[in-house]
Amino acid sequence: MSKIETFFRSCPSCGKRFEVRLVSKTLIGSQRIEENLPMDNYPSELPDYFLPLGETEPAVIDEEDFQYAYKCMHCGHEWMEKREKFSREKD
């Protein structure tokens, strides 16, 4: 998670912005997903339902689950949030 996203986050207790600090980021799970996805050789402005049938390619997607711990430097409130991060392996 970037420092900019943390910088603009507000405290759920006091509501202050610019006082939130990322304390820790912990990987709590990961998995690898293999599936067939639409090919990338069509114009990106077309919706997915315009794809010709059968135009797919095998893809590997890595899914990682992270737990972020935050602390407000104004009121001292601490909290945690869980987020998923997806990345596609390129050939």
HELIX and SHEET records of a PDB file:
HELIX    1   1 LYS A    3  PHE A    7  1                                   5    
HELIX    2   2 ASP A   48  PHE A   50  5                                   3    
SHEET    1   A 3 VAL A  20  PRO A  38  0                                        
SHEET    2   A 3 THR A  56  CYS A  72 -1                                        
SHEET    3   A 3 GLU A  78  ARG A  88 -1                                        
END                                                                             
